[in-house]
Structures are given as C-alpha cells and as structure tokens.
Amino acid sequence: MNENVMQKRLSWRLAELPPVTGLSLPFWRKMVIERKIRSRKPAGGAIVILDEDLKAFLAGEDKDETRDQDNSLVAA
C-alpha cells in the first residue's frame, strides 16, 4: 500500500481499495468472488475487508494461514 495514503482503519469497502492499493475495482471484486481474500457483508451493507486481512493478502499470505476458516466469506 502507498505509505502516504496508509491510514489506521478497521475495514475497507471495495470501492476504497483501488486508490490505496493501485489495483482496480474489478480485480478486488474477482478476489472476493474467488474467495482469495477474506471478506464480510454485514446485513444490508456493502462488502468489507478487514484491514488485517488486506495487509495479509498484500503480503502474499494465504487467507487460511492467518485465521481459521470463517463462514462469513461472501461471494458478491
């Protein structure tokens, strides 16, 4: 992530990721659909990715290495 833009956040919406990471919105949607990054969708809300899951993904860690399997993954 760009150090100038890096903020302390708990979670990110998909639309907020492209300017911070330099990766496109379709890329992030594909990663969620293919379950390559852990995501959540609160009731009636937008898909969100926790900051710690985003950092692990960008560091190349497997989502199952950082946390036990979670049933709250969402395919949009």
C-alpha positions as CSV (number, residue, x, y, z in Angstrom):
1,M,0.0,0.0,0.0
2,N,1.1,3.5,-0.6
3,E,2.7,4.8,2.7
4,N,1.4,8.3,2.1
5,V,-2.2,7.1,1.9
6,M,-2.0,4.4,4.6
7,Q,-4.4,5.0,7.4
8,K,-5.3,3.2,10.6
9,R,-8.6,1.6,9.7
10,L,-10.6,-1.4,10.9
11,S,-12.1,-2.2,7.5
12,W,-12.3,-1.1,3.9
13,R,-15.1,-1.1,1.4
14,L,-14.2,-2.5,-2.1
15,A,-14.6,1.0,-3.7
16,E,-12.0,2.4,-1.3
17,L,-9.3,-0.1,-2.2
18,P,-8.2,1.0,-5.8
19,P,-6.8,4.4,-4.8
20,V,-5.0,2.9,-1.8
21,T,-3.6,-0.2,-3.4
22,G,-3.3,0.7,-7.1
23,L,-5.3,-2.4,-8.0
24,S,-8.6,-2.0,-9.9
25,L,-12.1,-2.4,-8.5
26,P,-12.7,-5.4,-10.9
27,F,-9.6,-7.0,-9.5
28,W,-10.9,-6.7,-6.0
29,R,-14.4,-8.0,-7.0
30,K,-12.7,-11.0,-8.6
31,M,-10.6,-11.7,-5.5
32,V,-13.8,-11.7,-3.3
33,I,-15.8,-13.9,-5.8
34,E,-12.9,-16.4,-6.0
35,R,-12.5,-16.2,-2.2
36,K,-8.9,-15.3,-2.4
37,I,-9.3,-12.6,0.2
38,R,-11.4,-12.9,3.3
39,S,-14.4,-10.5,3.2
40,R,-17.6,-9.9,5.0
41,K,-21.0,-8.4,4.2
42,P,-22.9,-7.1,7.2
43,A,-26.7,-7.4,6.9
44,G,-27.8,-5.0,4.2
45,G,-24.4,-3.5,3.9
46,A,-21.5,-3.3,1.5
47,I,-18.8,-5.9,1.2
48,V,-15.9,-5.0,3.6
49,I,-12.4,-6.4,4.0
50,L,-10.8,-6.1,7.4
51,D,-7.5,-4.1,7.4
52,E,-5.6,-7.1,8.8
53,D,-6.9,-9.3,6.0
54,L,-6.0,-6.7,3.4
55,K,-2.4,-6.5,4.8
56,A,-2.1,-10.3,4.8
57,F,-3.3,-10.5,1.2
58,L,-1.0,-7.8,0.0
59,A,1.9,-9.5,1.9
60,G,1.1,-12.7,-0.1
61,E,-0.1,-14.7,2.9
62,D,-2.8,-17.4,2.3
63,K,-6.0,-16.3,4.0
64,D,-6.2,-19.6,5.9
65,E,-2.7,-19.1,7.3
66,T,-3.7,-16.0,9.2
67,R,-7.1,-17.2,10.6
68,D,-9.2,-20.2,11.0
69,Q,-11.8,-20.8,8.2
70,D,-14.6,-18.3,8.6
71,N,-18.1,-18.9,7.3
72,S,-18.8,-15.2,6.8
73,L,-17.0,-15.1,3.4
74,V,-19.2,-13.6,0.8
75,A,-19.2,-14.1,-3.0
76,A,-20.7,-11.0,-4.5
